[in-house]
């Protein structure tokens, strides 16, 4: 996938993370380290993150796919493959 395709999705993911972890330094995120580990997200924070992504993009992420949202990189890759009702 091209960087131009990934950039809008990455911004949506970062915005969703900012909504659940406003104190986090998102610029310092490692793209390949689990988000829950880096941002100290508990299960409710993570669920709120998934809901924020859903609202922003109009995508449904089934619970069985939550592991695919583990890192910033995997989030963008997973979301790029889903049909959306809203543009990134």
C-alpha positions in Angstrom: 0.0 0.0 0.0 1.3 3.4 -0.8 2.2 6.1 1.7 -0.4 8.4 0.2 -3.1 5.8 1.0 -1.8 5.2 4.5 -1.4 8.8 5.6 -5.1 9.7 6.0 -5.8 6.4 7.8 -2.9 7.0 10.1 -4.3 10.4 10.9 -7.6 8.9 11.8 -5.9 6.3 14.0 -3.9 8.9 15.7 -7.0 11.1 16.3 -8.8 8.2 17.8 -5.9 7.5 20.1 -5.8 11.1 21.1 -9.4 10.9 22.1 -8.7 8.1 24.5 -5.2 9.1 25.6 -5.1 12.9 25.4 -1.9 13.0 27.5 0.0 10.7 25.2 2.9 11.9 23.0 1.6 10.4 19.8 4.6 11.7 17.8 6.8 9.4 19.8 4.9 6.2 18.9 6.8 3.3 17.5 4.8 2.0 14.6 5.5 -1.6 15.4 5.1 -1.8 19.2 1.7 -2.6 20.7 -0.4 0.5 21.3 -1.7 -0.8 24.6 1.8 -1.2 25.8 3.1 2.2 24.6 0.1 4.2 25.8 -0.9 2.1 28.9 -4.4 1.5 27.5 -6.7 -0.7 29.5 -9.5 -2.7 27.9 -12.0 0.1 28.2 -9.6 2.6 26.6 -9.0 0.2 23.8 -12.7 -0.4 23.3 -13.2 3.4 23.2 -10.4 3.6 20.6 -12.2 1.0 18.4 -15.5 3.0 18.8 -13.7 6.2 17.8 -12.3 4.5 14.6 -15.7 3.2 13.8 -17.2 6.7 14.1 -14.5 8.3 12.1 -14.5 5.8 9.2 -17.8 4.1 9.4 -16.1 0.7 9.7 -17.2 -2.3 11.8 -14.3 -4.0 13.5 -15.5 -7.4 14.9 -14.1 -8.3 18.3 -12.2 -11.3 16.7 -10.2 -8.7 14.7 -9.1 -6.5 17.7 -5.7 -8.1 17.6 -5.2 -6.7 14.1 -5.3 -3.2 15.7 -2.4 -4.0 18.0 0.2 -1.6 16.5 -0.1 1.6 14.5 1.3 -0.2 11.5 -1.2 -3.1 11.8 -4.1 -0.7 12.4 -3.4 1.2 9.1 -2.9 -2.0 7.2 -6.1 -3.6 8.6 -8.3 -0.6 8.1 -7.1 -0.1 4.5 -8.6 -3.4 3.6 -12.1 -2.7 5.1 -15.0 -1.1 3.2 -15.7 2.3 4.7 -18.9 4.4 4.7 -16.9 7.6 5.3 -13.7 8.7 3.6 -10.4 8.6 5.6 
